Amino acid sequence: MLFAFLGGSGKLYPQRDDSQKLKSLEELVAENQKLYKTQPEAALAEIDELIKIAQDLKKDTMELVLLANKTEYSYFFNTDLEQMLSTAMYLQNRARSLNNSLYEAIAHKYQAQAYAFNEMYDRAKSELQMGLDILDNADKNNQKIIMQKAAFYTNIANVYNQKEEYFNSLNSLFNSLKEHKKLKDKELRRGTQFMDYSSIGGAYYQINQLDSAEYYTQKSISLTTEKEARHTISFVNFLTMGNIRLKQEKYDESLVYYRKAEEIKENQYHLNIEDLYNGFIRAYNALDDTENKAVYENKLKDLKIKVLGERNESMQKMVESSFNNASTEVPDRSKNILFRIIIFALALIGLSSLAYILKNQKKQRNLTTKHSKPEGVSDKITLKNFEELNELIHNNDQRFLLRFQEIYPDFHSKFLEINNDFSNMELELAAMLKMNLTTKEIANIRNLSYRTVQNMRYHLRKKLKLSSETDLETWIQNFI
């Protein structure tokens, strides 16, 4: 917990000599990192003041450490991708200006994590490769450089894993293990092997080599210390073992491992939790335990809504900011950052969020008309469903797109056959137009400027390849 030292300067540190001030800052940073493990929101709230102290003391490396922590906190605590990206960009530029290769590379890693979260895997891999190139030109005997290179290989493996290129993933993981073998500290090597063996076990599981998967996962488990027993790596180990037992049709054993994983709450990535819930569902289904199966189906549904809502909220702010600032002259020092934010906003919210929905939702039959509906509304929607969607829209409820997809199961998939590069907001715009909302109504509901919605309509038309003579609303009403 931070203490407010109320000296004459009003700073967070007392008025001491420079060496004592530095020691106090180091202690405060260590306390902030410790606080993050138990109270991440409080740790994140304190970190800007710590950055200011580091700047006042002209402790450049400590400033970079704090900027990296802020980026990581934003990602793991509340999946604030907008904050994560802007902080990572600032970290990259600041590290470059200070000629610090390590943190310049780390900034690329954080940007890659943001892209990977939104399933832009090629862009994520590109960022990671840029980071590796920077590290290749740094001191190859520096232990921190070695650790980061290994981390980059692990992140590249994760990207390959998400693309289902499992043999490439496995190769990258062995590259990580190779880097870690260069470490001189024995305990540090053990800790990295704990991580590497876990990742390699998971990779072998993905290519259905269960014996190798169990061998490396159990090697990781055997290296676990008491402190690491609550670590996310232990979560992954138990998840992998649960999945292995599930494939071996040892359902009761799989549930034992899944429960061990579920007990670990710290810093869990949403895709890992999704895999865990799916494992529970499959195991309980095989055991004909419908009650427990339903419990985890509901947990999975709540998780998806939460993640989709966080994506939408963060990306919507970025898109609005990008369009509103597009015609404003930007000072030279900000042009690069703003340009990247605009490109990120237009690209990042693309196919990913919709694919996340389409991948996991069951197809539903078209609904037939039983009541009269407002003019222009499709015959495939009942008045009751229309009123339900309309209420979700006007309440600015993030579940609107999920519910719309359930009622119109083919609408967005047919859109993607025309062009697979629609953003999530463009698909939501199309859904709203399908509901007969005007540009002004959409702007008011989504708290966007009229010009922003007009720009979104323009991009939607362009991606649909509609001629200037074609009315967008009419086209959408007649589509599906």
N, C-alpha and C positions, 0 to 999 in steps of 0.2 A: 504494500500500500504506500502511495506517495504521501509525503508530508510537506505542507506548505510552509517553507521557511520564509518568514516575513521580514526580510532585511530591508535596508533603506532603498534598494533597487526594486523591491517588489518581485524579485526573481524567486524561483523554486529552491535555490541553493543559498546557503548563508554567506556572509561576507568573510571569506577566508583567502589565504594565498592561493595561487593558481593550482599548485599540486593538490591541495585539499579540495578545491572546487572540482577538479577532474575526478578525484576519488569519489566524491559525493555523487557526481553524475553517473559514474560507473555503477555505483550501488543502486541508484534510482532506476537505471535501465535494467539491472538484474532483477530488482523487485517487480518492475513492470512485466518482465518476461515470466516471472513466477506467478504474478497475478493473472496473467492471461490464461493459465491452465485451469484456474478455478472461476474467474470472473472476467471472461473475454470482453464483455461490453465496457466494464470499468477500465480495463487495460487500454482499450482502443481510445476511450475518451481522454486519457491522460497523455497519449503519445505525442500530440502536437506541441504541448508545452515542453516536453523533453527535447523535441527537435529544436525548438526555439532556444533552449538552454545551450544545446550543442553548438548552434550557430553563434550565439553570444560568446561562447568560450573559444570559438574557432577550432573546435575539435572535429575535423572533417570526417575522419573515419567513423567516429561515433554517430555523426549525423547520418551517414550512409547506412549504418547498422539500423538506426531507428526508422529510416525511410523504408528499408527492407522489411522490418517488423510490421510497420503500418500496412504495407501492401499485403503481407501474409495474414495479418489480423482481419483485414477487410474481406479477404477471400474466405477464410475458414469460419469466421464468426457469423457473418450475415450474407455471404455470397454477393457482396456489393461490387459488381464487376466494373461499374463506372468509376468508383473510387479506386479500385485496384488498378485499373488501366492507367488512369491519370497519375497516380502515385508512382507506378512503375516507369512511366515515361519521364516523369520528373527525376526519378532515381537514375535512370539511364543518362539523361543529359547532365545531371549533377556529377555523376561518377566520371563521365567523359571529361568534364571541365576540370576535375581534380586528378585526372590521369590515373584513375583507379580501375584497372582492368577487371578485377574480381567482381566488383559491384555493378559495373557496366554489363558484364555477362549475366549476373543474377537478375538484373532488370529484364533482360530478354527472356529469362526463364519464367518470370511472373507474367509477362505478356503472353507467353505461350500457354500458360495455365488458363488464362482468360479465354483464349481462342479455343483451347481444347474443351473447356467447359461448355462452350457453345457449338461443339462438334465441327469446328473449322480446323480439321486435323492437318491439312497441308500447310496452312498458315502457321499453325503451332510448331510444326516440324521445322519450318523455315526460320522461325525465331530461335528455336533451340540450336539449329546449325550455326546461326550467327553468333550465338553465345559461345559455342564450342570453338569457333574460329578465333574468337577473342582470347579464350583460355589457352589455345594452342600456341599463341605468341607470348604468353606469360611465363613466369618462372615454373618450369616443370617439376622442380624439387620442392616447391612450396606446398605444404600439407593442405592448406586451404584450397589451393588451386586443384590439387588432386581430388579432394573431396567434392568440389563443385563439378569437375569433369565427370566423375562417377554419377553425380546427381543428374547431370544433363543426359547421360546415356540412359539412366532409369526413366527420365521423363520422355525421351524419344521412344523407349520401349512401351511406355504407356500409350503414346500416340498410335504406334503400330498395333497395339492391342485393341484400341478402340476401332481401328480400321479393319480388325480381324486379320491382320497380317502377322500371325503368331510366330512364324519362324524368324522373321525379321525382329520381332520383339525379343525373342529368346537370344538372338545374337547380340542385341544391344545390352541385354542384362549381363551376359558374360563379359562384355566390354567394361561394364561397370565393376564387376568383380575383379577384373584384371587391374583396373585403376586402384581399387582399394588394397590390392596386394602390395602396392608401392608404399603404403603407410608404414612408418617406423614404430609407432606406438602400438603395443600388443593389444591393449584393451580397446583401442579405437578400431583395430582390425577386427576384433571379435564383434564389436557392435555393428560394423558394416557388413560382416558376414551374416549376422542375424537378419539384416534387411535384405541382402542380396539373395540368400537362400530362400527366403519367403517369396520374393518376386519370381525367382526361377521356378519354384514349385508351382506358383500360379500360372506361369507361362506353359509349363508342361501340361497342366490340367487343361488349358485351352486347346491344345492339340491332341487331347484325349490319351496322353501317355500317363496313365494313372499311377503306375509303379514309380516312375521318375518324379511325378508330382508329389506323391506321398513321401518319397525319400528326401527331397530337398525341403519340403515343408516341415517334416519332423526334425531335420537338422537345424532348421531355424528355431523351432520350439525348444530343442535341447540347449540352445545357446541363450535362451531368455533368462534375464535376471529378474529379481523381484520388482525392480523399478519398471522394467519393460513389460511386465505382465499386463499393465493397463494401457499399453501403447497401441496406436492404430495398427502397427505391424502384427501384434498379437491378434487383433480383430481379424485381419486378413488371413492369418494362419488358421484360425478356427473356422473362418468362412470357407477357405479352400478345403480343409479336411471335411467339413460338413458336405460340401459339394461332391467330394470324392465318394464319401459313403452313400450319398444319394444316388450317384451313378451306379454304385455297386448294389443298389437296392437294399442297403442296410439302413432303413429309415429311422429306426429308434436311435441308432448311433449318430446319424446325421443331425437329429434334433438336439442331441447332447452338445455337439460342437456349435450348432447355431445358437443355442442358449448361452454358451460361453461367450460367443461373439457379441451377442445382444447386451451382455452385462457391461461391455466396454463402451463408454459414452464419449470419450474425449476425442475431439477433432475428427469426426467421421465424415468422409466424403460422401455426398448424396448417392452416387452410383454404387458404392459399396453397400450402403443401407438398402438400396433397391434390390441388389442381388441377394442380400440376406432375407428380405421379406419374400422374394420369389422362391427362395429355397424352402422357407417355412411352408409356403403355400403348396409347393409340389410335394413335400414330405407328408403334410397333413392330408393332402388329397389322396396320396397312395395308401394312407392308413384309414381312409374313409372318415376322417375326423372333420366333419363339416363345420362344427362350431369354431374350432381354432383356425381352420382355414379362412373363415369369414373375418375373423379378427385381423389377420394379416393382410387380407385383401383390402380392408378398410384403411389399415395403416399405410399400405402402398398407395392407395388413392390419395390420401391426405398428403403424403410426401410429394407426389407429382404436382398436386395443386400448389403446394408451397413453393416448390422450385420454379414452376412456370410463372407464378405470380412475381417472384423475385426477379426473374429474367425480364418480364414485361415491364415492371416498374422502373428498373434501372435503365433498360434500353430505350424506353419511351422518353425519359428525360434527355437522353443523349441525342435522340433523333430530333426532338423539338429544339434543343439548343443548337444543333448543327444547322437546321434550316433557318432558324431565326437569326443566326449570325452569318449566314452565307453571303449576304450583301454588305456586311459591315467590314470596313477596312481594319485589318488586324496589325498591331505593331510587329516589327520584324522579329523580335525575340519570341513571339508567340505563334508565328505562322506555322512552324513545323508541328507543334503540339496540336494546334487546332485542326490542321489538315489531317493528321493521323486519327484524331477523334472522329472527324466527319467520315473518313473512310471506314473506320472501325464500326461506327454506328450504322452505316449503310450496309456493311457486309456481315457484321457479327450477328444480327438478329435475323439472318436469312433462314434457310431451310431447317436449321437446327431445332428450333422450338417446335415447329410443326411436325418434324420427323419424330420428335420425342413423343408427341401425342399419337400420331398415326401408328407408330411402332407398337404401342402398348394397348390401344383401344380395340375392343371387339367390334366387328362389323354388325350393324343393326339394320333391320329391314326398313324400307321407306314407310313413313306414316301416311295413312290415307285420310282424306278429308271427311269430317263428320259434321262440321259446323261451317257457317259462313265466315270469311276472313276479310281483312282490309284489302282493298283493291291493290293488285300488283304482287301480293304475297303468293308464294308458290303453292300449288295444289298438294305438294308432298308434306305439308306441315299443318297440323290441326290448330284451331284457334287457341286451345289451351297451351300448346307448345309455343305458339307465337307470343302469347302473353308472358309466358315464363322467360323466353329469351329477351323480350322487351324490358322486363323487370331487371334482369341481370345487366343489361346494357345501361339502363338509366341509374342503376346503383353503382355503376363503374366496377362491377364484380369481375374479378379475374377469371372466374369459372365460365364466363360467357363463351369463350372460344372452345373450351372443352365440351360444353353442352351443345353448342352449334354443330360441332363435328359428330356428336352422337345422333343428332336429328337429321343432319345432311351428311351421311357417311362417305359419300363420293365427291362432295363438292370440292374440297381442297386437293384431294388426290388427282382429280381431273385437271385442276389448275396446274399442278406440278407436271402433268404430262405436256402442257403447253410450254412451261418454262420452270426449271427446277431451282430458280434463284430468287423466289419471292421471299421477302422478309416476313417475319411473324406479324408485324404491324400492318403490312400490306394485305396479308391474308385476313386479318381482323377487319380491315377497312372493307374488303370485298364482302365479308359476312355482314357487316353493318349496312352496306348498300343493298345486299340481298333482303335486308329487313326494312327497306324503303326509307332509311334515314338520309337526310340532306347533309350537305357539307357543313352547314352551320350547326346542325344538331350534333354531328360527330365531334366537331371542334369543342362545343360546349360540354358534352358528356366526358370527353377524354381530357378536358382542360388544355387543349392545344389551340394555337392561333389558327385563324381561318386560312392564312397563307400556308401554314404547315400542312394542313389537310389537303389543300390544293396541290401542293408539291407531291404529297403522297399519292394523290389521284393521278398525277402526271406520270409518276414512275410506274404505277400500276398499269396504266394504259400502254405505256411503252413496252413493258414486259409481256403484256398480252398481245402486243403487235396489232393493236386496233388502229384503223385508219381515222383520220380527223373527222370523217363524216359519221362515224359510228358513235352512237350515244352510249356512254359507259353504263349508266344505270339500266337501260333497256337490255343491253347485252348481258349483264349479270343476271337480271330477272329471268331471262330466257335460257340461262346456262344451268343445266341439270334440273 
